[in-house]
Each structure stands twice: as structure tokens, then as C-alpha cells.
Amino acid sequence: MSKICCCSTIIFIIIWMHAVKGVKELVFVNLVWRHGDRSYIKSYPNDPYNNGSIWKNGPGELTNIGIKQQYELGKLLRSRYDGILSKAYRPQEIYVRSTDKDRTIMSAQSNMAGLYPPVTSDELWNGSNTEWYPVPIHVVPLESDNLLRYPIRGCPKYEKVMHDIHNSPWFIAHEKNYSSFYGYIQKNTGSTYRYNFSNIWEVEDNLFCLKSNNFSLPHWVKNEDLQKLKFLNSLDMGVMFSDVDYKYRSVISQMQGGVLLKEMIQNMTQHINNISKYSTIAYSAHDTTLTALLVTLGNYDWIQPEYASCIMIELYKDSDKYFVEIYYKKRNGTKALKFFNCNISCPFDDFVTIAKQLIPDDYGKICGKHQEPFSCDKIVLIAVCCILALFILIFIIYVSWKCSKKAKRDFPYSIVETTDDDGPI
């Protein structure tokens, strides 16, 4: 009997150990989403809505549809991450950063309203009249943002790669194939300049925003025109960060999307090493931000990221090991993404090893310069130092001039030299 009990105990312990080992716990997540629906950014001479009256807040601003999209995304994130985020806002749990654009800042605010509806009496600061609690959104000046604004400016090597792509045989052939279409668009829009691969997005964006907000499209626009414009826009985004056949993906990623991936890896590393207190770090950004990251992750599907689409890079702990899983939320659902040849649940060390070829070690060196990406703070510091040096120089000159003037007052008479001829006989 004792032997049976002993064996039963051992079997129970073994089963329990396997069960415990198999429990995977979500401990941290990086989030990056595109802003919600907005008004179009650019118009054209023949635009029937050119007076801008249809957009109450002007071009490029978040619409009510966009606010709702982000609010719903926030609710989805609440249901998904309820285990690592308290129901009430806690500043030690989440950090949110946005680009310095109204539409991304407002998107982040709308998202947080969905993620953190007031649940305690303390959060009902206006009684029951306002079901909203403020959550801080952090920004840096747009010209200094080298993390979320893409493509990152001020990188000579990236500009050289883009020049090579735009002068490659396939690109020249592509522009030739679409030359008549560009001319057709120019004629109907009344544009004063010719459209090409890099600026045709202006028209696609204009028409897409009209359609998504239920405005009638201009009479000349056919469905096949919309399809071509959508294709060209999505292709342009992919080429911007990889070229059509991924020829430059690795080198461009190190100068673009790899910058954000590096930041996200650092976020996870700091959490693993108990350096960071956050369980969630979120970024509110743009379609180019998501495209740059998707290309770097090897998962761009050549479709422009939708409004309020979201990439989720999750960190799990299983016993003493860590794993990374990537998910991409779109309008039609959430899909798991493979990181190249790693499993869906990729060991953290393997994830970092694969990422090394895609993230910058020395950004300045990779870009063909010795400094980090353009920083307004650095320029201001240099300017302040130059002004300070100028004041010091002026002060030295002034002091020297005062001393020279004083020396002249101390010696009012000049010394007259004499010769032997002037002396007595």
C-alpha cells in the first residue's frame, strides 16, 4: 500500500511539474498602431471639395470615424491585455508615445479612453457625467523624432539607396508602363505638375478619404482607377523600405524600421532584467511606421496598413525562459506572424539573434556619417555654445580695449628721444 501511495505521489509530482512548465505567462507587450480615419492631406485644382468646408478641422485631422476606430481598438486591447494591465490607469504599468501630429495624439487619447474606462469612484472626477479618465501621451518635436516618423530623414546612405532604386531598370520600366495613367490623372485633376510613383499617393489619399467618409467621388473616377491608385500607393510604401524583391531589405531596415525594432527589443530586455517597471509600451504613429516595421519583420503583405491597424510584439515567460510572439490586428481580425524562420512562439534569444542583421549597431556609421540621426536638440546645443563663445570673445575684446585706453591715460606725455647733436658743447 505504501509503495502504491509513493508511486502515486511521484506520478502526481511529475504531472504537476510538466503542467507548471507548460504554463506560458504574458509579461510584456510592445504596441504600435496607425492613427484612425482622417481628412485628406492634399487637394488638387479640380477638386470639387477644394474649399475644405467638408473637413471642419482642416486637412490631415482625425475624424469622428477615426476617434471611434481608436476607441474600439482600445476596448480590444483591454480584453486582450487585462491580465497585465490594471482596470484603472496606473502610470507604472503603461507608457504611451505619439508622433507630434494632432491625428496620432488624438488617436492615442481615444485609444486610452477605450482601454481605461473609469471603474472606481476616484476616476469619476466629474461625477457620473464624464466616463473618461486622462492618460498622459508623450511626444517629441517632429523634426527630432527618429523613432516613429518614417522614413527617417538625414541618412545619406538611405538617400543613395533610394536613388539607385529609382534609377534601376525595373523602376524605369514601371514608370514607363504607367506614364499614360499618370497623364490621365494629371489631366483630370488639373495638376500643374506631373504625377509619378512617389507623389501619386496624394490623389489616392484624397479619393480614399472622400470614399471612407461617404462623400461622392468626382465624375471622372472609375473603380479601376481606384484599384490602380491603391496598388501604386501600397507598392510605393514597400519599395520605400525594401525594394520590390527585398533586395535592399536588410540594409534599409538598419536605417529605418530596424530602429524601432531595436527600441522594442531594448524594452523587452529591460523588462526581463527588471530595469523597467512597464508591462506595456505603446506607440501611436502612421502607416509608414507600420510598413517600415512589417518589412523589417519580413511580413509586409504589399497592402497599405489600415486605419487603427496594430502590431503587437508580446513577451511571454515559460518557467525561466522567454518567448516572443508577433500579432497583426487588421479590420478583418488578428493574425500571428512568423519572424523569418523562427517559430510563432520564438525564443527571445533566437529573436534577438535574427534581429541583429536588421537593426543598427552604429546608426551614424551605417548611414555614412559619424553622428546619430538628425537631432534638433543637438543643433540647439551647438547654437548655444557658439553664441556663448561669441559673447566670451566680445568680452575679451572689450576688456582689452578698456585696458589699452587706461594705459594711455596713465602716460599722458610722450618720450622725446635726444641725440648727441642736441647736447651741450
Secondary structure, DSSP 8 states (H G I E B T S, - for coil): -HHHHHHHHHHHHHHHHHHHHT--EEEEEEEEEE---B--S---TT-TTTT-TT-TT-TT-B-HHHHHHHHHHHHHHHHHSTTTS-SS--TTTEEEEE-SSHHHHHHHHHHHHHH----SGGG-TTTTS--------EE--GGG--SSSSS-SS-HHHHHHHHHHHTSHHHHHHHHHTHHHHHHHHHHHT-SS---TTTTHHHHHHHHHHHHTT----TT--HHHHHHHHHHHHHHHHHHHT-TTSTTHHHHHHHTHHHHHHHHHHHHHHHHTT----SEEEEEE-HHHHHHHHHHTT---SS---TT-EEEEEEEEETTEEEEEEEEEETTEEEEE--TTS-SSEEHHHHHHHHTTTS-SSHHHHTTSSS-S--HHHHHHHHHHHHHHHHHHHHHHHHHHHHHHHHHHH--S------GGGS--
